[in-house]
Amino acid sequence: MSNSEKDVEKLSAGGVPVVESLEEEQVQHLVEKYDTESRYRRLTGWQGYVVSAWCIAMSLFHMYTAGIGLLPTAIQRAVHLTFALAAVFLLYPASPRLNRTKIPWYDWILAALAVVGTGYIVFFFNEIARRGARPLSSDVVLGVLTIALVLEAGRRIVGKVLPTLSFLFLLYCAFGRYAPGMFMHRGYSLSRIIQHMYLTPEGLFGVALGVSATFVFMFILFGAFLSRSGGARFFNELSLAVAGHSPGGPAKVAIVASGLLGTINGSSVANVATTGAFTIPLMKRVGYLPEYAGAVEACASTGGQLMPPIMGAGAFIMSEFLGISYLRIAAAAIIPALLYYGALFVNVHIRARRRGLKGLDRSELPRVGEVFRKDGHLLIPLAVIITMLLQKYTPLAAAYWGIVSVVVVSMFRAHTRLGIREILAALDEGARGALGVAVACALVGFVVGTSSLTSLGLTISNNIIDVAGGRLLPTLMLAMVACLVLGMGLPTTANYIVTSTIIAPALIKLGVLPLSAHLFVFYFGIMADLTPPVCLAAFTGAGIAGADPTRTGLHATRMVIVAYLLPYTFIYTPMIILQQPEPVHLAILVVASLLGVVALAAGGQGWMFRNLGVPSRAVAILAGVAAFLPGTVTKVAVIATLFAFFLVQRFMAGKERVPLGA
């Protein structure tokens, strides 16, 4: 029985009916189809113990350095990558079709070579620094070996696209003299490339890997501990208690549960699988079409990466790239994230009212008070993290004490208590959950390193501006398309690093605020998981719902159309991300945006107190889009228009309910 099915069974004991759910094997098959990180070996016996011990050691190393003190930057990153590469070769087969119950001899050798290649940086760091990172012949051999191993590990855990992209960038370093036009450069020798990519913090061991080796790993580990203590169950029960009884309740349960879980889970696909196996059958039970149910879950799960306080790994990397505090980025993201989830919530509510979809009976649901009495203490670790961030502690310290607080507060109730076995399991799961991000960050180090070595980033930025004729709006549109296309094959974190290196500088060069530019590419990178033709989160939701994948993706796109408008407001109305906010103007902006969200939902679903005709739907959609245009006067006019529109629809709905002649 899967974890989701167990949650349903537990909820059933409190009155919630058990619904038909997918078997664990079916869910796992769907996840593996769209998420390469889920295609790991199921090891037993001594091999399983060895790999688990390695992963536990990885987590303990990061706990130690977070709590006691980080090692020198290069050593911290190299140790992190040593653990990650070896674990990938032991856990992930060269092909999904190969035996997945034992480790072949050649993967043991590859794991050992990975330890040698990255361990060299750890043990000879001072000697390398003394000679100014001048490469010896042995360094070149080890560098080539390590780069090849990183590319192969990436192919196994994140798919072919990112390793191929990284390899092409490396080739560009060597053969730039043959590149066309302004992309041409003199080309670099193998020794110079190895020096830059392997022996300095400009390439493989760059900023991206540094963030993975500190903040990202610790927050993933925090999520594993919280989940082990019953956090996922608590989020599901709380969502049922809060929203399960309202019209179309199960869809709102999916939004709340997936949003809460998504704040600590950086993978859209994994989040869909975790909560979708429980929420999608519930949605279908009350009358939602399979395509719509899958789309709701996909949108809710994807949005978790946009929602503070934790967001996805990209927010930590953004903090390092921009040199600003993580708390400032989280604060900037709060209004857009609330608008995103507000749009999703309004959409499912309007659809439920239009189609007469009911919620679950209150007698079948847990009560909010009961849920908090049973598991409310599990919110304390989140409160610890938020408080420490507000007190300007580093995210690393906040995550460390968050994990410690999970262990402590879990002792408050017998059913949440973490014993030694559960703590070891959380350490194991946390390390496994961080492998994909670690390898992806190592791979994009080649992209970032190529950009700094050859000035490719500046070249591409100039080309984008030239193609757009130096105008901002066409440049933004080109950037949006590039982010969505890259997102079809890259994990969110890798997508953000690539686009922030290559595309964001073009926006900044045109006068866009740096934070606005980075949030722009970050948002559209995440939206790739929902945008057809390749929308992995929507495809996963469709698989669980038994729906058509493309139609599910189209439903998802329509439901959160506001997410395709918001990034433009970051540029033209940066006050929405709290850049130089003025209280009165900010209030007008928020009110206009909220009304715009409702109008877009009404126009898209064709209902606002009554069924809307084509003209009324057109007015709602146009006014909804206008709500996100810049200018305070425009927003005031939109507010007045939409208030009038809603009042007219309310009045007309009342007249339709009055019998003729009454």
Secondary structure, 3 states (H helix, E strand, C coil): CCHHHHHHHHHHHCCCCCCCCCCHHHHHHHHHHHCHHHCCCCCCHHHHHHHHHHHHHHHHHHHHHHHCCCCCHHHHHHHHHHHHHHHHHHHCCCCCCCCCCCCCHHHHHHHHHHHHHHHHHHHCHHHHHHCCCCCCHHHHHHHHHHHHHHHHHHHHHHCCHHHHHHHHHHHHHHHHHHCCHHHCCCCCCHHHHHHHHHHCCCCCCCHHHHHHHHHHHHHHHHHHHHHHCCHHHHHHHHHHHHHCCCCCHHHHHHHHHHHHHHCCCCCHHHHHHHHHHHHHHHHHHHCCCHHHHHHHHHHHHHHHHHCCCCCCHHHHHHHHHHCCCHHHHHHHHHHHHHHHHHHHHHHHHHHHHHHCCCCCCHHHCCCHHHHHHHHHHHHHHHHHHHHHHHCCCCHHHHHHHHHHHHHHHHCCCCCCCCCHHHHHHHHHHHHHHHHHHHHHHHHHHHHHHHHHHHCHHHHHHHHHHHHCCCCHHHHHHHHHHHHHHHHCCCCHHHHHHHHHHHCHHHHHHCCCCHHHHHHHHHHHHHHCCCCCCCCHHHHHHHHHHCCCHHHHHHHHHHHCCHHHHHHHHHHHCHHHHCCCCCHHHHHHHHHHHHHHHHHHHHHHHCECCCECCHHHHHHHHHHHHHCCCCCHHHHHHHHHHHHHHHHHHHHHHHHHHCCCCC
